[in-house]
């Protein structure tokens, strides 16, 4: 009878999708990437990356044309005059490269910030899963040498976070905004 009671509890936990285990595992990369939030961010970043690539190709074509024009004009120009134009062109290229690199870094930073907001929103969801399972810890699945698949809560966690925050649009910092766009915490009044 005692054995039946012991085996009924894990079966009950399995029915609701949460294993009954003191230790749970999760694939945090898949948890983020396969969530509605992670898929939305990936689409936005991909779209912005494609737009940045197209912009870079357009700029490259314009600079190539400008360089070609400057090269053709060189034989009829005084060396000092040409040097001034060539130096100005080089400075322009460096400035454009710097601005385009900053845009690429901003895309990467936006991804990192979104991932941070996701995990912040996921904390209560994961804590609830731990309580339901009677677990004391959730370990990164890729760091565990050997475990039963039954301890993996990745699919359940994805379903729960999707139910809790959907695609997370309300958690998002506006596109193009960096850390400066986040409102500072309110100050206490004396």
N, C-alpha and C positions, 0 to 999 in steps of 0.2 A: 504494500500500500504506500509506504514511504517512497519507494522507487517510482511508483506511478505519479505521485504528487510532484516529485523532483523533475520528471521528464515532461510533465504537463506545462510547467511554467515556461521553459524555453520554447515549446511549441506555441504557446499563447503569444509570446514575444515575437516569434517568427511570423505569426499570422498578421501582426500589425506592421511587419516589415523591419522591425528593430531587433537585432540579436540580443540575447540575454547573456552578457559577458562583461567581466570586469575591465577588459581591455578591448577597445575598438580600433579599427584602422580605417584610414581614408586616403584616397589619392587626391591631394589638395589641388594639383594641376587640373585633373579631370573635373573635380568639384567646381572649380572656377570656369574652366573652358566650356563645359557642357551645360552650365546653368544658362537660363534666359539672359541674365545680366551679362555674363561672359561672352555669349554669342553676340549680343547687341554691341558691346564694346569692340569686339573683334571686327564686326561689320563696319562700324564707324571708323576705326583706325585704318582698316583696309581701304575704305573709300577715300579717306583723307590722304593716305599714302599714295594711292593712284593719282589723285589730284596733284600732289606735290611732285610726283614723277613726271606728270604731263607738263607742269609748270617748269620743271628743271630742263626738260627736253626743249621747250619753247625758248627758254633763256639761252640754252646752249646754242640753238640755231641762230638766235639774234647776235650772240657774241661771236660766233664763227663768221657770220656775215660782216660784222663790224671789223673783225680782225683781218678778213680778206680785203676789205676796202682800204684799211690802213696799210696793208702790205702792198697793194697796187699803187697807192699814192706815194710810197716811200721814194721811188726813183726821182720824183720831181720836187721833193721837199728838201729843205736845208736840214742837215743832221740835227741841229739843236731843236728845230721845230718838230721834227719827227720824234726825237727823244721825249719831248714834253708830251706829245700825243700818246706815245707808247707807254710812258709812265702813268698817264691819266687812265689809259685803258687797263693797265695792270691793276691799278688801285680800284678801279670799278669792278674788275673781275674778283678781286679779293673781298670787296665789300659784299658783292652778290653771294659769293661762296659762304661767307660768314652768316649772312641772313638766312640762306637756304639750310645751312647746317643747324642753325638755331631752330628752324621750323621742324627739322627731323628730330632734334632733341626734345622739343615740346611734345611731339607725338609720343615718343617713348615715355616721357614724364607723365603724360595724360594716362597712358596705359597703366603705369605703376600706381598713380593716384587712384584710378578706378579700382584696381585690384585691392588696394588698401581699404577703400570704402566698402567693397564687397565683403572682405573678411571681417570688418567691423560689424557689418549688418548680420553676418553669419554667426557671430558669437552666441547670441541667445538661442538660435536654432540648434547649433551643435550642443550647447549646454543642455537643452531640453532632451535631445537624443541621448546624451549621456545619462541623464536621470532616468529616462524610460528603460534604458538597457541595464541600469545599475552599474554603470561603468565609472571607473575612477580616472580614466585617461583615454585620449584618442591619439594614436600614433600615426605618423606618416607611413603609408603602406610601402613605399619604396625603401624605407629604412628598416623594415622588419625582415629578418632573414627567412622566417618560415611562420606561416599562420594559416588557420582555416579560413576559407573564403567567407564563411559565415560571419566573421567578425568585421567584414568590410561594409561600411555604411555609406559609401560614396553615392550609390543610386538613391537611397532613401534621403540622404542629405540634399541632393540635387532637387528632388521632388519637393522637399520641405522648404528650401530656400526659394524656389520658384513660386511656391504658394505664398510665402511671406513677403517677397519683394518684387516678384515678377521680373521684368527686364531691368528694374532698378532705375528707371528714368528719373524718379523723384530723388534719387541719391546722387545724381550726376552733377558735377560742376559744369557750367556751360562750356561748350566747345571753344577752344582757343583761349580759355582762361586757365591760368596756372594757379599756383598756391595763393597768389594775391587776390583771387576772386573769392576765396573762402572768408566769410565774415569772421572778424575776431570775436572772442568770447566777450560777453557783457562784463563791464566793470562793476564792482560793488560800490554802492553809494555809501558815503560816510554818514 
